[in-house]
Amino acid sequence: MPYEVRFSKSAFKDVKELPPKLQKKLKSIVVNQVAQKPRSGKKLVGDLAGLYSIRLSFKDRIVYTIDEKHKIVYVIRARAHYGE
């Protein structure tokens, strides 16, 4: 069963600022990869420990966390590289 995906306010704002082509790519990644196998992203370390990241473009990343108990993935950022 796929995970539910929710976007934070900042991630939603990030998505709106992306070009249409990247918005379409983000949707595909979220539906086909993140919701199906959320641990397929790169596990982050340091200040971002506990979060995961998947590349959207050369500079943009999808940063998210996983709530295993409720089967929900929370997308925290969807644009700049780790909070730039």
C-alpha positions as CSV (number, residue, x, y, z in Angstrom):
1,M,0.0,0.0,0.0
2,P,1.5,3.4,-1.0
3,Y,2.2,6.0,1.6
4,E,0.1,9.2,1.8
5,V,2.2,12.3,0.8
6,R,1.7,15.7,2.4
7,F,3.5,18.9,1.6
8,S,4.6,21.5,4.1
9,K,3.7,25.2,3.4
10,S,7.3,25.9,2.4
11,A,7.4,22.8,0.1
12,F,4.1,23.9,-1.5
13,K,5.5,27.3,-2.1
14,D,8.6,25.7,-3.6
15,V,6.5,23.7,-6.0
16,K,4.6,26.7,-7.2
17,E,7.9,28.5,-8.0
18,L,9.3,25.6,-10.1
19,P,9.0,25.6,-13.9
20,P,6.1,23.5,-15.2
21,K,8.5,20.8,-16.5
22,L,10.0,20.3,-13.1
23,Q,6.6,20.4,-11.4
24,K,5.6,17.5,-13.7
25,K,8.8,15.6,-12.8
26,L,8.3,16.2,-9.1
27,K,4.8,14.8,-9.3
28,S,6.1,11.7,-11.1
29,I,8.8,11.2,-8.5
30,V,6.5,11.6,-5.6
31,V,3.8,9.3,-7.0
32,N,6.0,6.6,-8.4
33,Q,9.0,6.6,-6.1
34,V,8.4,8.4,-2.8
35,A,4.9,7.2,-2.1
36,Q,5.8,3.6,-3.1
37,K,9.3,3.2,-1.5
38,P,10.0,6.2,0.7
39,R,13.3,4.8,1.9
40,S,14.7,4.8,-1.7
41,G,15.9,8.4,-1.2
42,K,19.3,9.3,0.2
43,K,19.4,9.3,4.0
44,L,20.7,12.6,5.2
45,V,23.2,13.2,8.0
46,G,24.3,16.1,10.3
47,D,21.7,18.8,10.9
48,L,19.3,17.0,8.5
49,A,19.6,13.6,10.1
50,G,16.3,11.7,10.0
51,L,15.4,13.3,6.6
52,Y,15.7,11.8,3.1
53,S,16.5,13.5,-0.2
54,I,15.9,12.7,-3.9
55,R,17.3,14.8,-6.7
56,L,14.8,16.7,-8.7
57,S,17.3,18.6,-10.9
58,F,21.0,19.5,-10.8
59,K,20.4,22.0,-7.9
60,D,17.0,21.1,-6.6
61,R,16.1,18.3,-4.2
62,I,13.0,16.9,-2.7
63,V,13.6,16.7,1.1
64,Y,11.2,14.7,3.2
65,T,10.6,12.7,6.4
66,I,8.7,9.5,6.9
67,D,6.0,8.7,9.5
68,E,6.1,4.9,9.5
69,K,3.3,4.6,12.1
70,H,0.7,6.5,10.0
71,K,2.2,5.6,6.6
72,I,2.7,9.3,5.7
73,V,5.6,11.0,3.9
74,Y,6.0,14.7,4.7
75,V,7.7,16.7,1.9
76,I,9.6,19.5,3.7
77,R,11.3,21.2,0.8
78,A,11.1,20.8,-3.0
79,R,13.5,23.3,-4.4
80,A,16.9,24.5,-3.4
81,H,19.7,22.2,-2.2
82,Y,19.1,21.6,1.5
83,G,17.8,24.9,2.6
84,E,19.8,27.3,0.5
